[in-house]
Amino acid sequence: MLPVVRELAAEYADRIDFQVLDYYADSTKPLQSQYGMRGHPSFVILGRDGSPSPPLFGLLPRDQLVAQLEGVLA
């Protein structure tokens, strides 16, 4: 998934700030808990007001991630 996420980060660089966290790093545990991330990979998209979308889990088709990103931008 990381190659897809990096590709999307480049595509949306002027509109969305992507942050990739190491799921296994202890330093990311507070954010994982805050956003309800339960596995790897997990995706949380924050709206313009900072409110999180429901987390997405697992290997997702690129089109599904694009749809989520476009939904936040709409």
N, C-alpha and C positions, 0 to 999 in steps of 0.2 A: 504494500500500500504506500510505502514511503515515496517511491518514484512518482506515483500518481499525485500524492499530496504536494510534492515539490513542483511538479508540472503545474498544478492548479495555483500554487502560491505565486509562480512566475506569471501566469495568465491574469490573475486577479491582483497583482501587486499594487496597482494604483487605487484599488477600491477596498481591499480587505487585508488586514494584518494577520498573517498566519503565525502561529506559535506551535512548534512541535516539541512535545515533552517526552522524555524517556520514562516510560511506564514503570520501569524497574528501579529508577533512582529514588532514594528516600526523600530527596528534596521536592519531588512532585506529589508526594502522598497527600499533603493538604489540599492541593487543587483537585486531585482525583476525588477526594472525599467531598469537597465543596460542590463539584459538578456531577456527582453520582457515576463516575467512571468505574466500571466493574471488570473490565478486561482489556485485552490488547488485540487489535487496535480499537480505540474509542475516539469518537469525534463529538465535540461540543462547539456549536456555532453561537457566538454572542451577537445579539441584535445591536442596532445603533445605540439603544439606551443601556446596553450592557446586560440585558436579560438573556439568560442561556436558553437555547433550544433544548428539547429533550435529547439526551445523549444518543448517539448512534453507535452500534457495536458491530464488530466483525469486519470481514472483508466485504466491501461494498462496491458495486459497479460505479465507475467514474460518473456516469450519467446521474446516478442518485445523489452523489455529492454535489455535482453541478446544480441540480435542481434545488438542493438545500441552500446553497450559496446564493443562487439567484432569488430565492424566496426572501432571504434576508435583505438583499439589495433593492427589492421591489418597493 
